[in-house]
Structures are given as C-alpha cells and as structure tokens.
Amino acid sequence: MASRTRGFIDVQIIGDQRGVDHMLNRLEIVLSPVGLEAFLLSTVEPWLQERAQNRFDSEGDDVVGTWAPLKPATVNMRQERGYGGAHPINRRTGDLEEYIVDSPARITELPSGAVLTTPGNKATGELADKVETAQVGRDYPNTVPRPVLGMNETDLAFVLGSLAKFVQESV
C-alpha cells in the first residue's frame, strides 16, 4: 500500500501598507457611482451607439434578427413620396435613426452604482410612435416589428470585459 505524503506550501506576501491603502482607495473611487458613470459614458454608450448604427446599416443584426422586408404597397408609397423604395428600412426621414444612434445617454447615480439609459431622452409624439412601431409592430396598418433597440450576450460580454479592464487599469 502506497503511503500518502502531505505537502505544505508556505506563502509570504511582502508589501507596504501605503501601497495597499492606495490601491484600495483607487478601487473605491473607480467603483463609486461617479467612477462607474465615467465608465458607462466613455465605454458603454459609444459601444451601444455603434451597435445601433450597424443595426440600421445592416437592417438588423445578431440581437434583433434580420428586419422583414417592406410590403410592396409600402415600397410604392415611399417611392411616390421620394423616400426611396424598399431600402433603407426604418430610415424614411432619419428621425428614428438619429434618436437611437445620436441621442445622449442619461446616467442615474445610485448609492450602489450607476444606471445608463440610452437613448437618454424619452421619445414623444410621432417619434415615440416610430420607436414603438419599430420595436413591437402595429396592428393597423399591419406592420411587423423591425426592432432598433436591443442587447444580447455579446453586449454583456463586452460590458463585463471592459469593466474588468477599466478597474484593472485604474488601480
């Protein structure tokens, strides 16, 4: 029968208290509502705006799927009014795209962190109708959804990875 040998590892960490205190103070600042606000505005907002712009350019993406083509009657109406034919989808006047892609985000600071809302301003009137129609469709006139807002696992992975890098580079 083989005998078991136990091994021991002795770890000794040598450092100065000032360095540790400095690192902890920097970490507290970076993860404060103000620090998280800086991260959200400098990293997450541009990412989401770029994803939205690509969604408009490609008429859909991995988040919302490929947008359904326009109905022939809609294509005819657009051509008669000088908006082009079957493309670009969700870009007749450019108002919807400008609102989604170019509106500044809103940051709400909380005791435990910060919340990014994008677009930051609530859509009203005709613009609110355009956002709702794009996101969920409409019964009359029958319009299928062609969502312009959304996030998925790719976006989550980007945010989490970027936050880890932000924290690491800041302390």
HELIX and SHEET records of a PDB file:
HELIX    1   1 GLN A   17  VAL A   30  1                                  14    
HELIX    2   2 PRO A   33  PHE A   39  1                                   7    
HELIX    3   3 LEU A   40  VAL A   44  3                                   5    
HELIX    4   4 GLU A   45  SER A   58  1                                  14    
HELIX    5   5 PRO A   72  GLU A   80  1                                   9    
HELIX    6   6 ASP A   95  ASP A  102  1                                   8    
HELIX    7   7 GLY A  125  VAL A  136  1                                  12    
HELIX    8   8 GLU A  153  SER A  170  1                                  18    
SHEET    1   A 2 GLY A  60  ASP A  61  0                                        
SHEET    2   A 2 GLY A  65  THR A  66 -1                                        
SHEET    1   B 2 ARG A 106  LEU A 110  0                                        
SHEET    2   B 2 GLY A 113  THR A 117 -1                                        
END                                                                             
